Amino acid sequence: MKTISFAIPCYNSAEYMDKCIESILACGGAQGTDDIEIIIVDDGSAKDNTAEKADEWRARHPGVIKAVHQENGGHGQAVNTGLANATGLYFKVVDSDDWLDRRAMEDVMAYVRSQVGRQAPTDLVIANYVYEKVHENTRTVMHYRNVFPEGREFGWADVGHFNPSQYLLMHSVIYRTELLRGMGLQLPKHTFYVDNIFVYVPLPHVKTIYYLDVDMYRYFIGREDQSVNESVMMSRIDQQLRVTRIMIDAVQLPSGVAEKRLERYMENYLSMMMCICSIFLRMINTDEAEDEREAIWAYLKQHNPDVYRHVRRSVLNMGTNIPTKAGRAIGITGYHVAQKIFKFN
């Protein structure tokens, strides 16, 4: 068994995938890469030589790198394929235009290696991520030192208060592989924003956590075609709505969560998802978009009325759903203020 499997979903990624792969190979450190596995998932790339590059990397590093080719199924299906092919104790997704910090990974690898052979390895390992706005030459570190204890394994009862800008993203988490398999995690095909499902749905299955206050993951942001680009998000609002409905259905709050602090965190995460849906539908500003906004709130109310009451009255959503043109303007303005403060998009 490998210590950790890194899955890299690649779709027409030839321009930047090398940097990503090289950063993961460097994670081996002095111990080398024998216990590391890199699974390059070529998701039906057709516009460049991603497939050939994947095969070249596999040939250069046999026993470390796998190249898996599939028909285009989207980011979620590429993650599914990576998980299906993983042999590591732990599983980490790294998007092909992002990279891992070598110094930070020395600490991360030391910890995950310490879990090999344990009867009950830690379920979830968390570290910081960094928004890398390369074109602006700026970076913003997203840490959790005010939320999680350091230097020891802990559970949800030990977790502190998340600030409004602090959420667990795919970038910051490393799951125990068998936890994901055991709960039957499957992400939908041909759908963007499935990383929200990846970091939300497994949480009730997590019993033990370890946090390292190191800047592990470098999240490239700023390309015009990126899925978090504002205009792109509006064009793909149907997929944001689909992901949000899947999250509503996947975990029934509060009955599906044993720990109160986890319940509160998941409720806040759902509030954020509902806020994003509402804001972008109001930006689209058509009668159809307004119908969709009302429909997603009706869906939450029907499927989880207790959470609906809390989420609808949350600070995030009171302003985003005020009726009338003035209410729409207030909601959008609030979103753009948050955008500047938290440095996303």
C-alpha atoms as a printed R data frame, in Angstrom:
    type eleno elety resid chain resno       x      y       z
1   ATOM     1    CA   MET     A     1   0.000  0.000   0.000
2   ATOM     2    CA   LYS     A     2   1.157  3.545  -0.783
3   ATOM     3    CA   THR     A     3   1.051  6.193   1.927
4   ATOM     4    CA   ILE     A     4  -0.863  8.711  -0.175
5   ATOM     5    CA   SER     A     5  -2.489  8.904  -3.593
6   ATOM     6    CA   PHE     A     6  -2.602 12.251  -5.380
7   ATOM     7    CA   ALA     A     7  -5.272 12.476  -8.092
8   ATOM     8    CA   ILE     A     8  -4.791 15.123 -10.795
9   ATOM     9    CA   PRO     A     9  -7.873 15.692 -12.993
10  ATOM    10    CA   CYS     A    10  -6.590 16.943 -16.364
11  ATOM    11    CA   TYR     A    11  -8.649 18.395 -19.190
12  ATOM    12    CA   ASN     A    12  -6.602 20.120 -21.887
13  ATOM    13    CA   SER     A    13  -4.012 20.856 -19.199
14  ATOM    14    CA   ALA     A    14  -0.784 20.496 -21.178
15  ATOM    15    CA   GLU     A    15   0.197 24.126 -20.619
16  ATOM    16    CA   TYR     A    16   0.450 23.845 -16.820
17  ATOM    17    CA   MET     A    17   0.220 20.210 -15.675
18  ATOM    18    CA   ASP     A    18   4.025 19.752 -15.539
19  ATOM    19    CA   LYS     A    19   4.415 22.250 -12.696
20  ATOM    20    CA   CYS     A    20   1.696 20.487 -10.734
21  ATOM    21    CA   ILE     A    21   3.237 17.018 -11.191
22  ATOM    22    CA   GLU     A    22   6.749 18.247 -10.389
23  ATOM    23    CA   SER     A    23   5.509 19.811  -7.141
24  ATOM    24    CA   ILE     A    24   3.970 16.505  -6.052
25  ATOM    25    CA   LEU     A    25   7.076 14.494  -6.938
26  ATOM    26    CA   ALA     A    26   9.027 16.858  -4.699
27  ATOM    27    CA   CYS     A    27   6.806 15.821  -1.767
28  ATOM    28    CA   GLY     A    28   8.805 12.629  -1.356
29  ATOM    29    CA   GLY     A    29  11.659 14.562   0.214
30  ATOM    30    CA   ALA     A    30  14.625 12.605   1.574
31  ATOM    31    CA   GLN     A    31  12.555  9.419   1.735
32  ATOM    32    CA   GLY     A    32  11.901  9.497  -1.993
33  ATOM    33    CA   THR     A    33   8.697  8.751  -3.865
34  ATOM    34    CA   ASP     A    34   8.328  5.017  -3.257
35  ATOM    35    CA   ASP     A    35   5.304  5.523  -0.999
36  ATOM    36    CA   ILE     A    36   3.697  8.236  -3.165
37  ATOM    37    CA   GLU     A    37   1.235  7.581  -5.961
38  ATOM    38    CA   ILE     A    38   0.241 10.146  -8.597
39  ATOM    39    CA   ILE     A    39  -2.836  9.356 -10.680
40  ATOM    40    CA   ILE     A    40  -3.097 11.585 -13.746
41  ATOM    41    CA   VAL     A    41  -6.675 11.362 -15.025
42  ATOM    42    CA   ASP     A    42  -6.908 12.511 -18.641
43  ATOM    43    CA   ASP     A    43 -10.580 13.490 -18.881
44  ATOM    44    CA   GLY     A    44 -10.996 13.134 -22.639
45  ATOM    45    CA   SER     A    45  -8.583 15.936 -23.556
46  ATOM    46    CA   ALA     A    46  -8.714 16.651 -27.292
47  ATOM    47    CA   LYS     A    47  -7.389 20.184 -27.845
48  ATOM    48    CA   ASP     A    48  -3.780 19.604 -26.795
49  ATOM    49    CA   ASN     A    49  -1.305 16.843 -25.921
50  ATOM    50    CA   THR     A    50  -2.442 16.248 -22.331
51  ATOM    51    CA   ALA     A    51  -2.877 12.515 -23.006
52  ATOM    52    CA   GLU     A    52   0.623 12.163 -24.443
53  ATOM    53    CA   LYS     A    53   2.140 14.115 -21.568
54  ATOM    54    CA   ALA     A    54   0.378 11.868 -19.060
55  ATOM    55    CA   ASP     A    55   1.850  8.784 -20.741
56  ATOM    56    CA   GLU     A    56   5.318 10.377 -20.839
57  ATOM    57    CA   TRP     A    57   5.179 11.086 -17.104
58  ATOM    58    CA   ARG     A    58   4.078  7.492 -16.434
59  ATOM    59    CA   ALA     A    59   6.987  6.153 -18.511
60  ATOM    60    CA   ARG     A    60   9.470  8.351 -16.629
61  ATOM    61    CA   HIS     A    61   8.211  7.321 -13.181
62  ATOM    62    CA   PRO     A    62   6.873  3.757 -13.350
63  ATOM    63    CA   GLY     A    63   5.506  2.561 -10.037
64  ATOM    64    CA   VAL     A    64   4.846  6.152  -8.943
65  ATOM    65    CA   ILE     A    65   2.735  7.711 -11.693
66  ATOM    66    CA   LYS     A    66  -0.356  6.206 -13.295
67  ATOM    67    CA   ALA     A    67  -1.989  7.651 -16.410
68  ATOM    68    CA   VAL     A    68  -5.683  6.891 -16.741
69  ATOM    69    CA   HIS     A    69  -7.548  7.936 -19.881
70  ATOM    70    CA   GLN     A    70 -11.334  8.260 -19.943
71  ATOM    71    CA   GLU     A    71 -14.099  9.774 -22.022
72  ATOM    72    CA   ASN     A    72 -14.891 13.292 -20.931
73  ATOM    73    CA   GLY     A    73 -16.937 13.137 -17.740
74  ATOM    74    CA   GLY     A    74 -16.045 16.386 -16.036
75  ATOM    75    CA   HIS     A    75 -14.089 17.196 -12.912
76  ATOM    76    CA   GLY     A    76 -16.267 15.062 -10.654
77  ATOM    77    CA   GLN     A    77 -15.888 11.946 -12.758
78  ATOM    78    CA   ALA     A    78 -12.125 12.502 -12.898
79  ATOM    79    CA   VAL     A    79 -12.050 12.587  -9.087
80  ATOM    80    CA   ASN     A    80 -14.178  9.409  -9.019
81  ATOM    81    CA   THR     A    81 -11.687  7.725 -11.354
82  ATOM    82    CA   GLY     A    82  -8.771  8.852  -9.229
83  ATOM    83    CA   LEU     A    83 -10.402  7.428  -6.101
84  ATOM    84    CA   ALA     A    84 -11.216  4.153  -7.865
85  ATOM    85    CA   ASN     A    85  -7.545  3.744  -8.846
86  ATOM    86    CA   ALA     A    86  -6.029  4.893  -5.543
87  ATOM    87    CA   THR     A    87  -3.977  2.467  -3.464
88  ATOM    88    CA   GLY     A    88  -2.797  4.962  -0.844
89  ATOM    89    CA   LEU     A    89  -3.828  5.140   2.796
90  ATOM    90    CA   TYR     A    90  -4.760  8.786   2.088
91  ATOM    91    CA   PHE     A    91  -6.298 10.521  -0.918
92  ATOM    92    CA   LYS     A    92  -5.591 14.075  -2.080
93  ATOM    93    CA   VAL     A    93  -6.982 15.890  -5.134
94  ATOM    94    CA   VAL     A    94  -4.708 18.460  -6.778
95  ATOM    95    CA   ASP     A    95  -6.111 20.392  -9.731
96  ATOM    96    CA   SER     A    96  -3.787 20.478 -12.723
97  ATOM    97    CA   ASP     A    97  -3.243 24.257 -12.642
98  ATOM    98    CA   ASP     A    98  -2.426 24.290  -8.918
99  ATOM    99    CA   TRP     A    99   0.628 23.050  -7.035
100 ATOM   100    CA   LEU     A   100   1.851 21.937  -3.604
101 ATOM   101    CA   ASP     A   101   4.419 23.747  -1.482
102 ATOM   102    CA   ARG     A   102   7.506 21.612  -0.949
103 ATOM   103    CA   ARG     A   103   8.393 22.915   2.524
104 ATOM   104    CA   ALA     A   104   4.852 22.568   3.836
105 ATOM   105    CA   MET     A   105   4.540 19.073   2.410
106 ATOM   106    CA   GLU     A   106   7.549 17.917   4.428
107 ATOM   107    CA   ASP     A   107   5.405 18.320   7.550
108 ATOM   108    CA   VAL     A   108   2.280 16.896   5.934
109 ATOM   109    CA   MET     A   109   4.113 13.840   4.628
110 ATOM   110    CA   ALA     A   110   5.787 13.249   7.996
111 ATOM   111    CA   TYR     A   111   2.359 13.077   9.617
112 ATOM   112    CA   VAL     A   112   0.623 10.853   7.052
113 ATOM   113    CA   ARG     A   113   3.626  8.531   7.067
114 ATOM   114    CA   SER     A   114   3.300  8.282  10.853
115 ATOM   115    CA   GLN     A   115  -0.227  6.895  10.366
116 ATOM   116    CA   VAL     A   116   0.867  3.896   8.304
117 ATOM   117    CA   GLY     A   117   0.383  0.736  10.340
118 ATOM   118    CA   ARG     A   118  -1.831  2.366  12.963
119 ATOM   119    CA   GLN     A   119  -4.993  0.457  13.814
120 ATOM   120    CA   ALA     A   120  -7.080  3.636  13.479
121 ATOM   121    CA   PRO     A   121  -5.334  6.213  11.259
122 ATOM   122    CA   THR     A   122  -6.604  9.792  11.365
123 ATOM   123    CA   ASP     A   123  -9.642 10.246   9.122
124 ATOM   124    CA   LEU     A   124  -9.000 13.794   7.915
125 ATOM   125    CA   VAL     A   125  -5.755 15.776   7.659
126 ATOM   126    CA   ILE     A   126  -6.114 19.533   7.130
127 ATOM   127    CA   ALA     A   127  -3.605 22.222   6.157
128 ATOM   128    CA   ASN     A   128  -3.766 25.784   4.830
129 ATOM   129    CA   TYR     A   129  -4.196 26.855   1.228
130 ATOM   130    CA   VAL     A   130  -3.114 30.015  -0.569
131 ATOM   131    CA   TYR     A   131  -5.004 32.018  -3.183
132 ATOM   132    CA   GLU     A   132  -2.316 32.700  -5.795
133 ATOM   133    CA   LYS     A   133  -3.434 35.589  -8.024
134 ATOM   134    CA   VAL     A   134  -0.439 35.238 -10.281
135 ATOM   135    CA   HIS     A   135  -1.410 38.002 -12.734
136 ATOM   136    CA   GLU     A   136  -1.743 40.470  -9.834
137 ATOM   137    CA   ASN     A   137   1.319 39.082  -8.021
138 ATOM   138    CA   THR     A   138  -0.723 38.787  -4.815
139 ATOM   139    CA   ARG     A   139  -1.447 35.916  -2.468
140 ATOM   140    CA   THR     A   140  -3.855 35.364   0.416
141 ATOM   141    CA   VAL     A   141  -3.313 32.604   2.973
142 ATOM   142    CA   MET     A   142  -6.417 30.845   4.277
143 ATOM   143    CA   HIS     A   143  -5.543 29.274   7.628
144 ATOM   144    CA   TYR     A   144  -7.441 27.576  10.462
145 ATOM   145    CA   ARG     A   145  -5.205 28.245  13.463
146 ATOM   146    CA   ASN     A   146  -8.082 29.920  15.330
147 ATOM   147    CA   VAL     A   147 -10.363 26.939  14.625
148 ATOM   148    CA   PHE     A   148  -8.365 23.751  15.174
149 ATOM   149    CA   PRO     A   149  -5.966 22.594  17.893
150 ATOM   150    CA   GLU     A   150  -2.414 21.960  16.719
151 ATOM   151    CA   GLY     A   151  -0.010 19.131  17.444
152 ATOM   152    CA   ARG     A   152  -2.602 16.493  18.345
153 ATOM   153    CA   GLU     A   153  -5.397 14.438  16.891
154 ATOM   154    CA   PHE     A   154  -8.846 15.764  17.814
155 ATOM   155    CA   GLY     A   155 -12.570 15.417  17.113
156 ATOM   156    CA   TRP     A   156 -15.427 17.776  16.249
157 ATOM   157    CA   ALA     A   157 -16.087 18.565  19.928
158 ATOM   158    CA   ASP     A   158 -12.647 20.255  20.028
159 ATOM   159    CA   VAL     A   159 -13.264 22.538  17.053
160 ATOM   160    CA   GLY     A   160 -13.516 26.295  17.594
161 ATOM   161    CA   HIS     A   161 -15.397 29.004  15.714
162 ATOM   162    CA   PHE     A   162 -15.006 29.409  11.949
163 ATOM   163    CA   ASN     A   163 -14.778 33.007  10.756
164 ATOM   164    CA   PRO     A   164 -16.984 34.037   7.779
165 ATOM   165    CA   SER     A   165 -14.102 33.548   5.315
166 ATOM   166    CA   GLN     A   166 -13.068 30.147   6.673
167 ATOM   167    CA   TYR     A   167 -14.404 27.043   4.977
168 ATOM   168    CA   LEU     A   168 -12.791 23.716   4.291
169 ATOM   169    CA   LEU     A   169 -12.151 23.496   0.558
170 ATOM   170    CA   MET     A   170 -10.890 20.610  -1.506
171 ATOM   171    CA   HIS     A   171  -7.520 22.360  -1.419
172 ATOM   172    CA   SER     A   172  -7.157 22.061   2.345
173 ATOM   173    CA   VAL     A   173  -8.256 18.469   2.971
174 ATOM   174    CA   ILE     A   174  -6.658 15.029   2.770
175 ATOM   175    CA   TYR     A   175  -9.117 12.199   3.487
176 ATOM   176    CA   ARG     A   176  -8.388  8.645   4.502
177 ATOM   177    CA   THR     A   177  -9.086  6.751   1.282
178 ATOM   178    CA   GLU     A   178 -11.210  3.997   2.803
179 ATOM   179    CA   LEU     A   179 -13.421  6.547   4.548
180 ATOM   180    CA   LEU     A   180 -14.433  7.931   1.145
181 ATOM   181    CA   ARG     A   181 -14.911  4.460  -0.310
182 ATOM   182    CA   GLY     A   182 -16.790  3.181   2.708
183 ATOM   183    CA   MET     A   183 -19.366  5.949   2.506
184 ATOM   184    CA   GLY     A   184 -19.727  5.397  -1.249
185 ATOM   185    CA   LEU     A   185 -18.712  8.895  -2.329
186 ATOM   186    CA   GLN     A   186 -19.552  9.507  -5.979
187 ATOM   187    CA   LEU     A   187 -19.448 12.937  -7.600
188 ATOM   188    CA   PRO     A   188 -21.821 13.744 -10.482
189 ATOM   189    CA   LYS     A   189 -20.598 13.726 -14.068
190 ATOM   190    CA   HIS     A   190 -20.390 16.820 -16.274
191 ATOM   191    CA   THR     A   191 -20.872 19.165 -13.343
192 ATOM   192    CA   PHE     A   192 -18.688 21.975 -12.064
193 ATOM   193    CA   TYR     A   193 -18.418 22.975  -8.374
194 ATOM   194    CA   VAL     A   194 -18.469 19.341  -7.185
195 ATOM   195    CA   ASP     A   195 -15.585 20.165  -4.843
196 ATOM   196    CA   ASN     A   196 -18.296 21.470  -2.504
197 ATOM   197    CA   ILE     A   197 -19.782 17.976  -2.328
198 ATOM   198    CA   PHE     A   198 -16.308 16.505  -1.748
199 ATOM   199    CA   VAL     A   199 -15.660 18.650   1.340
200 ATOM   200    CA   TYR     A   200 -19.203 18.592   2.746
201 ATOM   201    CA   VAL     A   201 -20.831 15.202   2.373
202 ATOM   202    CA   PRO     A   202 -18.063 13.058   3.989
203 ATOM   203    CA   LEU     A   203 -17.787 15.206   7.149
204 ATOM   204    CA   PRO     A   204 -20.313 13.300   9.319
205 ATOM   205    CA   HIS     A   205 -18.210 10.163   8.714
206 ATOM   206    CA   VAL     A   206 -15.049 11.862  10.026
207 ATOM   207    CA   LYS     A   207 -14.294 11.059  13.663
208 ATOM   208    CA   THR     A   208 -10.633 12.107  13.964
209 ATOM   209    CA   ILE     A   209  -8.807 15.133  12.536
210 ATOM   210    CA   TYR     A   210  -5.271 16.500  12.506
211 ATOM   211    CA   TYR     A   211  -4.409 20.097  11.548
212 ATOM   212    CA   LEU     A   212  -1.036 21.410  10.365
213 ATOM   213    CA   ASP     A   213  -0.589 25.187  10.245
214 ATOM   214    CA   VAL     A   214   1.457 25.102   7.032
215 ATOM   215    CA   ASP     A   215   0.634 26.589   3.617
216 ATOM   216    CA   MET     A   216   0.285 23.328   1.723
217 ATOM   217    CA   TYR     A   217  -1.821 24.052  -1.356
218 ATOM   218    CA   ARG     A   218  -1.300 26.825  -3.889
219 ATOM   219    CA   TYR     A   219  -4.583 27.648  -5.602
220 ATOM   220    CA   PHE     A   220  -4.070 29.435  -8.919
221 ATOM   221    CA   ILE     A   221  -6.832 31.920  -9.585
222 ATOM   222    CA   GLY     A   222  -7.469 34.507 -12.257
223 ATOM   223    CA   ARG     A   223  -7.767 32.756 -15.637
224 ATOM   224    CA   GLU     A   224 -10.693 34.034 -17.701
225 ATOM   225    CA   ASP     A   225 -11.999 30.516 -18.362
226 ATOM   226    CA   GLN     A   226 -11.740 29.432 -14.733
227 ATOM   227    CA   SER     A   227 -14.907 27.958 -13.197
228 ATOM   228    CA   VAL     A   228 -14.932 30.558 -10.390
229 ATOM   229    CA   ASN     A   229 -14.742 33.495 -12.808
230 ATOM   230    CA   GLU     A   230 -17.868 35.613 -12.211
231 ATOM   231    CA   SER     A   231 -19.211 35.515 -15.787
232 ATOM   232    CA   VAL     A   232 -18.474 31.784 -16.017
233 ATOM   233    CA   MET     A   233 -20.363 31.168 -12.767
234 ATOM   234    CA   MET     A   234 -23.419 32.943 -14.143
235 ATOM   235    CA   SER     A   235 -23.316 30.839 -17.301
236 ATOM   236    CA   ARG     A   236 -23.108 27.660 -15.197
237 ATOM   237    CA   ILE     A   237 -25.666 28.566 -12.552
238 ATOM   238    CA   ASP     A   238 -27.630 25.409 -13.379
239 ATOM   239    CA   GLN     A   239 -24.679 23.349 -12.134
240 ATOM   240    CA   GLN     A   240 -24.327 25.414  -8.961
241 ATOM   241    CA   LEU     A   241 -28.012 24.740  -8.291
242 ATOM   242    CA   ARG     A   242 -27.576 21.034  -8.980
243 ATOM   243    CA   VAL     A   243 -24.663 20.741  -6.551
244 ATOM   244    CA   THR     A   244 -26.583 22.644  -3.879
245 ATOM   245    CA   ARG     A   245 -29.574 20.296  -4.205
246 ATOM   246    CA   ILE     A   246 -27.287 17.267  -3.917
247 ATOM   247    CA   MET     A   247 -25.815 18.707  -0.715
248 ATOM   248    CA   ILE     A   248 -29.268 19.394   0.724
249 ATOM   249    CA   ASP     A   249 -30.297 15.788   0.061
250 ATOM   250    CA   ALA     A   250 -27.035 14.143   1.140
251 ATOM   251    CA   VAL     A   251 -27.025 15.147   4.812
252 ATOM   252    CA   GLN     A   252 -30.172 15.720   6.832
253 ATOM   253    CA   LEU     A   253 -29.454 18.412   9.402
254 ATOM   254    CA   PRO     A   254 -29.487 18.174  12.356
255 ATOM   255    CA   SER     A   255 -30.397 14.468  12.635
256 ATOM   256    CA   GLY     A   256 -27.612 13.290  10.319
257 ATOM   257    CA   VAL     A   257 -24.849 14.883  12.388
258 ATOM   258    CA   ALA     A   258 -23.892 13.749  15.880
259 ATOM   259    CA   GLU     A   259 -21.739 16.703  16.958
260 ATOM   260    CA   LYS     A   260 -23.284 20.138  17.495
261 ATOM   261    CA   ARG     A   261 -20.206 22.024  16.291
262 ATOM   262    CA   LEU     A   262 -20.116 20.053  13.053
263 ATOM   263    CA   GLU     A   263 -23.830 20.654  12.586
264 ATOM   264    CA   ARG     A   264 -23.289 24.404  12.968
265 ATOM   265    CA   TYR     A   265 -20.405 24.376  10.484
266 ATOM   266    CA   MET     A   266 -22.385 22.401   7.894
267 ATOM   267    CA   GLU     A   267 -25.378 24.695   8.304
268 ATOM   268    CA   ASN     A   268 -23.124 27.706   7.692
269 ATOM   269    CA   TYR     A   269 -21.631 26.025   4.619
270 ATOM   270    CA   LEU     A   270 -25.119 25.423   3.255
271 ATOM   271    CA   SER     A   271 -25.928 29.085   3.959
272 ATOM   272    CA   MET     A   272 -22.941 30.072   1.841
273 ATOM   273    CA   MET     A   273 -24.077 27.804  -1.021
274 ATOM   274    CA   MET     A   274 -27.591 29.250  -0.907
275 ATOM   275    CA   CYS     A   275 -26.151 32.759  -0.856
276 ATOM   276    CA   ILE     A   276 -24.064 32.062  -3.986
277 ATOM   277    CA   CYS     A   277 -27.110 30.670  -5.792
278 ATOM   278    CA   SER     A   278 -29.209 33.680  -4.832
279 ATOM   279    CA   ILE     A   279 -26.600 36.290  -5.723
280 ATOM   280    CA   PHE     A   280 -25.763 34.925  -9.161
281 ATOM   281    CA   LEU     A   281 -29.414 34.435 -10.060
282 ATOM   282    CA   ARG     A   282 -30.036 38.054  -9.090
283 ATOM   283    CA   MET     A   283 -27.064 39.121 -11.213
284 ATOM   284    CA   ILE     A   284 -28.587 37.327 -14.207
285 ATOM   285    CA   ASN     A   285 -31.700 39.441 -13.538
286 ATOM   286    CA   THR     A   286 -34.335 37.691 -15.652
287 ATOM   287    CA   ASP     A   287 -37.780 36.413 -14.752
288 ATOM   288    CA   GLU     A   288 -36.515 32.865 -15.256
289 ATOM   289    CA   ALA     A   289 -33.612 33.465 -12.896
290 ATOM   290    CA   GLU     A   290 -35.974 34.859 -10.279
291 ATOM   291    CA   ASP     A   291 -38.124 31.728 -10.621
292 ATOM   292    CA   GLU     A   292 -35.001 29.590 -10.124
293 ATOM   293    CA   ARG     A   293 -34.068 31.554  -7.002
294 ATOM   294    CA   GLU     A   294 -37.494 30.960  -5.494
295 ATOM   295    CA   ALA     A   295 -37.341 27.294  -6.524
296 ATOM   296    CA   ILE     A   296 -34.043 26.539  -4.770
297 ATOM   297    CA   TRP     A   297 -35.336 28.082  -1.546
298 ATOM   298    CA   ALA     A   298 -38.563 26.107  -1.879
299 ATOM   299    CA   TYR     A   299 -36.476 22.947  -2.368
300 ATOM   300    CA   LEU     A   300 -34.578 23.570   0.863
301 ATOM   301    CA   LYS     A   301 -37.795 24.320   2.737
302 ATOM   302    CA   GLN     A   302 -39.425 21.126   1.477
303 ATOM   303    CA   HIS     A   303 -36.463 18.820   2.117
304 ATOM   304    CA   ASN     A   304 -35.159 20.298   5.357
305 ATOM   305    CA   PRO     A   305 -37.554 22.807   6.948
306 ATOM   306    CA   ASP     A   306 -35.532 23.141  10.175
307 ATOM   307    CA   VAL     A   307 -32.401 24.184   8.303
308 ATOM   308    CA   TYR     A   308 -34.430 26.412   5.988
309 ATOM   309    CA   ARG     A   309 -35.540 28.595   8.903
310 ATOM   310    CA   HIS     A   310 -31.962 29.060  10.144
311 ATOM   311    CA   VAL     A   311 -30.364 29.533   6.729
312 ATOM   312    CA   ARG     A   312 -32.990 31.970   5.449
313 ATOM   313    CA   ARG     A   313 -32.465 34.173   8.506
314 ATOM   314    CA   SER     A   314 -28.673 33.958   8.444
315 ATOM   315    CA   VAL     A   315 -26.570 37.095   8.024
316 ATOM   316    CA   LEU     A   316 -25.469 35.868   4.592
317 ATOM   317    CA   ASN     A   317 -28.972 35.444   3.243
318 ATOM   318    CA   MET     A   318 -31.072 38.170   4.835
319 ATOM   319    CA   GLY     A   319 -29.551 40.753   2.496
320 ATOM   320    CA   THR     A   320 -29.339 38.608  -0.632
321 ATOM   321    CA   ASN     A   321 -33.050 37.847  -0.784
322 ATOM   322    CA   ILE     A   322 -34.677 41.216  -0.088
323 ATOM   323    CA   PRO     A   323 -37.412 41.692  -2.695
324 ATOM   324    CA   THR     A   324 -37.496 44.644  -5.117
325 ATOM   325    CA   LYS     A   325 -34.746 46.236  -7.227
326 ATOM   326    CA   ALA     A   326 -33.246 47.907  -4.177
327 ATOM   327    CA   GLY     A   327 -32.970 44.543  -2.435
328 ATOM   328    CA   ARG     A   328 -31.252 43.070  -5.467
329 ATOM   329    CA   ALA     A   329 -28.744 45.933  -5.503
330 ATOM   330    CA   ILE     A   330 -28.038 45.545  -1.770
331 ATOM   331    CA   GLY     A   331 -27.369 41.829  -2.171
332 ATOM   332    CA   ILE     A   332 -25.010 42.236  -5.108
333 ATOM   333    CA   THR     A   333 -23.140 45.083  -3.403
334 ATOM   334    CA   GLY     A   334 -22.660 42.917  -0.314
335 ATOM   335    CA   TYR     A   335 -21.242 40.141  -2.473
336 ATOM   336    CA   HIS     A   336 -18.698 42.449  -4.097
337 ATOM   337    CA   VAL     A   337 -17.607 43.842  -0.727
338 ATOM   338    CA   ALA     A   338 -17.016 40.294   0.502
339 ATOM   339    CA   GLN     A   339 -15.147 39.551  -2.723
340 ATOM   340    CA   LYS     A   340 -12.662 42.350  -2.002
341 ATOM   341    CA   ILE     A   341 -12.237 41.415   1.662
342 ATOM   342    CA   PHE     A   342 -11.732 37.684   1.160
343 ATOM   343    CA   LYS     A   343  -9.840 37.927  -2.183
344 ATOM   344    CA   PHE     A   344 -11.814 35.224  -3.999
345 ATOM   345    CA   ASN     A   345 -12.691 35.135  -7.773
